[in-house]
Amino acid sequence: MRWVVMGVSGCGKSAVGSLLAQALHLPYVEGDDVHSPENVAKMAAGIPLDDVDRAGWLAALRERIATARAQGGGLVVSCSALKRAYRDVLREGDPALRFVHLDGPRAVLERRLQRPGHFMPPSLLDSQLATLQPLQADEAGIVLDIRQPLATLVEQILQAPTGARLDSPQRPV
């Protein structure tokens, strides 16, 4: 099983992704670590990335997903995957790729973005929210509320039916 934990900055992708990988005994790829130095500098300067900026980053993540699939292994990746087109690129590496969209109120996201030393400034939240295209009905994955404890979020992912599209643990879309 290969998963992408997605959402805007501050939603908890890294925390949930690493815990999910531990629970599944799978390798974990922190998407932020795959960004080019140019992308990191651009974001640190408060400039949103565009599709051209993201192309190489998404291709590198797609290749890691494709390698895991080719080797018959699982993988957990944290990646904003804000647009359907970005998720389509990632799915080129594995058509059965599943997504966890971590979603929550703006106030919670803003509070979480007060992270000293992180290159992503809170000022970019607006551009991320404007870019975000939620999972569509034909995309395998789940949407979870970030206000829940991390352990609960991971448990909900582990209990999600294979191939299902859910917007809450109890309600299929």
C-alpha positions as CSV (number, residue, x, y, z in Angstrom):
1,M,0.0,0.0,0.0
2,R,1.3,3.4,-0.9
3,W,-0.2,6.6,0.7
4,V,0.2,10.3,0.2
5,V,-0.7,12.4,3.2
6,M,-1.8,15.7,1.7
7,G,-3.1,19.2,2.6
8,V,-2.1,22.8,3.1
9,S,0.8,23.8,5.3
10,G,0.2,23.4,9.0
11,C,-2.4,20.6,8.6
12,G,0.0,17.9,10.1
13,K,1.2,16.1,7.0
14,S,4.6,15.3,8.4
15,A,3.4,14.2,11.8
16,V,0.6,12.0,10.5
17,G,2.7,10.7,7.6
18,S,5.6,9.6,9.9
19,L,3.3,8.0,12.4
20,L,1.4,6.2,9.6
21,A,4.7,4.9,8.2
22,Q,5.7,3.7,11.6
23,A,2.4,1.9,12.2
24,L,2.6,0.2,8.8
25,H,6.4,-0.5,9.1
26,L,6.9,1.3,5.8
27,P,9.5,3.8,4.5
28,Y,8.5,7.5,4.8
29,V,9.3,10.3,2.4
30,E,9.0,13.9,3.8
31,G,8.0,15.8,0.7
32,D,9.6,19.0,2.0
33,D,13.0,17.3,1.9
34,V,12.6,16.7,-1.9
35,H,12.1,20.4,-2.8
36,S,14.9,22.0,-4.7
37,P,16.9,24.7,-2.9
38,E,15.4,27.2,-5.3
39,N,11.8,26.2,-4.3
40,V,12.7,26.4,-0.6
41,A,14.3,29.9,-1.1
42,K,11.2,31.1,-3.0
43,M,8.8,29.9,-0.3
44,A,11.0,31.3,2.5
45,A,10.8,34.6,0.7
46,G,7.0,34.4,0.9
47,I,6.6,33.7,-2.8
48,P,4.1,30.9,-3.7
49,L,5.3,28.2,-5.9
50,D,3.7,27.8,-9.3
51,D,3.1,24.8,-11.5
52,V,6.5,25.1,-13.1
53,D,8.2,25.3,-9.7
54,R,6.4,22.2,-8.6
55,A,7.0,20.1,-11.7
56,G,10.4,18.7,-10.8
57,W,9.4,18.1,-7.2
58,L,6.3,16.2,-8.2
59,A,8.3,14.2,-10.7
60,A,10.9,13.2,-8.0
61,L,8.1,12.1,-5.7
62,R,6.4,10.2,-8.5
63,E,9.6,8.3,-9.1
64,R,9.9,7.3,-5.5
65,I,6.3,6.1,-5.5
66,A,7.0,4.2,-8.8
67,T,10.1,2.6,-7.4
68,A,8.2,1.4,-4.3
69,R,5.5,0.0,-6.5
70,A,8.0,-1.7,-8.9
71,Q,9.7,-3.3,-5.9
72,G,6.4,-4.5,-4.4
73,G,6.9,-2.3,-1.4
74,G,4.8,0.2,0.5
75,L,5.5,3.8,1.1
76,V,4.1,6.9,2.9
77,V,4.8,10.3,1.4
78,S,3.8,13.7,2.9
79,C,3.1,16.1,0.1
80,S,0.7,19.1,-0.2
81,A,-0.8,17.6,-3.5
82,L,-3.0,20.6,-3.6
83,K,-4.3,20.3,-7.2
84,R,-5.9,17.3,-8.9
85,A,-3.3,17.7,-11.6
86,Y,-0.5,17.2,-9.0
87,R,-2.2,14.1,-7.6
88,D,-2.5,12.8,-11.2
89,V,1.3,13.2,-11.6
90,L,1.8,11.2,-8.4
91,R,-0.7,8.5,-9.5
92,E,1.4,8.0,-12.7
93,G,3.8,6.3,-10.3
94,D,1.1,4.1,-8.9
95,P,-2.5,4.1,-10.2
96,A,-3.6,2.6,-6.9
97,L,-2.1,5.4,-4.8
98,R,-4.3,6.4,-1.9
99,F,-4.5,9.9,-0.4
100,V,-5.2,11.2,3.1
101,H,-6.4,14.8,2.9
102,L,-5.9,16.5,6.3
103,D,-8.5,19.3,6.5
104,G,-9.5,21.7,9.1
105,P,-10.5,25.2,10.1
106,R,-8.3,28.2,9.0
107,A,-7.8,29.3,12.7
108,V,-6.3,25.9,13.5
109,L,-4.0,26.1,10.5
110,E,-2.9,29.6,11.3
111,R,-2.1,28.6,14.9
112,R,0.0,25.7,13.7
113,L,1.9,27.8,11.2
114,Q,3.7,29.6,14.0
115,R,6.7,27.2,13.5
116,P,10.1,28.8,14.3
117,G,12.7,27.8,11.7
118,H,10.4,26.4,9.1
119,F,10.9,27.8,5.6
120,M,7.1,28.0,4.9
121,P,5.8,31.4,6.2
122,P,2.2,31.7,7.5
123,S,1.7,34.4,4.8
124,L,1.5,31.6,2.1
125,L,-1.6,30.0,3.7
126,D,-3.9,32.1,1.6
127,S,-2.3,31.0,-1.7
128,Q,-2.4,27.4,-0.6
129,L,-6.1,27.5,0.4
130,A,-6.8,29.2,-2.9
131,T,-5.0,26.5,-4.8
132,L,-6.4,23.5,-2.9
133,Q,-8.7,21.3,-4.9
134,P,-10.2,18.7,-2.5
135,L,-10.2,15.0,-3.4
136,Q,-12.8,14.2,-6.0
137,A,-15.2,11.3,-6.0
138,D,-13.0,9.2,-8.3
139,E,-9.8,9.6,-6.1
140,A,-9.1,6.8,-3.6
141,G,-8.6,8.3,-0.2
142,I,-10.0,9.8,2.9
143,V,-10.6,13.3,4.3
144,L,-9.9,13.7,8.0
145,D,-10.4,16.5,10.5
146,I,-7.1,17.8,11.8
147,R,-8.7,18.7,15.2
148,Q,-8.5,15.1,16.1
149,P,-5.6,13.6,18.0
150,L,-2.7,12.3,15.9
151,A,-3.3,8.7,17.1
152,T,-7.0,8.9,16.2
153,L,-6.1,10.2,12.7
154,V,-3.7,7.3,12.1
155,E,-6.2,4.8,13.4
156,Q,-8.8,6.1,11.0
157,I,-6.4,5.7,8.1
158,L,-5.6,2.2,9.2
159,Q,-9.3,1.3,9.4
160,A,-10.3,2.8,6.1
161,P,-11.6,0.3,3.6
162,T,-9.2,-0.4,0.7
163,G,-10.1,1.7,-2.4
164,A,-12.8,3.6,-0.5
165,R,-13.3,7.3,-0.8
166,L,-14.4,8.7,2.5
167,D,-14.9,12.2,3.8
168,S,-15.2,11.0,7.4
169,P,-14.6,7.7,9.1
170,Q,-18.3,6.8,9.0
171,R,-19.6,8.4,5.8
172,P,-18.6,7.3,2.3
173,V,-18.7,9.9,-0.4
